[in-house]
Amino acid sequence: MNTAYMKKDSVFLRQADVSDIDALEQLLNCCYREATGWTNEADLVGGIRTTANELAAVVNNPSHYLFVYPKTTTGRRDGKETGKLLGCIGVDMKIDADLNRSAYIGMFAVDPVLQGQGIGNEILRAAETFACRHLQNAQDADEQNARLTMSILSHRPELLAYYERRGYQLNGNSMPFPKDGNNGEPKRQDLALLELEKIVSN
């Protein structure tokens, strides 16, 4: 892949549609399950990360916004898309029983060839900006904060440090990694999902 023209200041996102499902499936399974790039989980989880059916459900869910960074012939928005995706991120709008609103950030991936160049930072920043605007528009006037959440695997101190540098903190919530096989098979018995959150003031 020629990455010479793929710079962080040229990153752009658009909302995913059904035509992106195959490329999304390839990107996510590569980034999470293959031993390439620094964000993979191959040492902790085996099997696949997601399926085409799961991605179709996300794309068609009106409360879940899945954004993609498409590769183009010029590396810019005005270029022709090649069909390959260089990154993606999801923003899932949630509301709990007490009517508290939050945005869950997930399905975050960057092509391993491009990792370490600041591209992931730009994708995350764009998703956070979208989430905060969406939450603030939906909130009552007396609510002053937007709450962003995400989950990461335990035993990934470098990934935890990455998010902590970006303002996320462990909130004490965790759950054992699901053993239903739908999102891979854990390779250690004590594997857990740790919840992080970031409060963003209006």
Salt bridges, closest charged atoms under 4 A:
ASP20 OD2 - ARG14 NH1 2.83
GLU41 OE1 - ARG33 NH1 2.69
ASP78 OD1 - ARG76 NE 3.69
GLU81 OE2 - ARG14 NE 2.85
ASP92 OD2 - HIS64 ND1 3.96
ASP92 OD2 - LYS94 NZ 3.13
ASP111 OD2 - LYS84 NZ 3.36
GLU122 OE2 - ARG125 NH1 2.64
GLU128 OE2 - LYS198 NZ 3.29
GLU158 OE2 - ARG156 NE 2.62
ASP190 OD2 - HIS155 NE2 3.45
ASP190 OD1 - ARG188 NE 2.64
GLU195 OE1 - ARG147 NH2 3.68
GLU197 OE1 - ARG147 NE 2.83
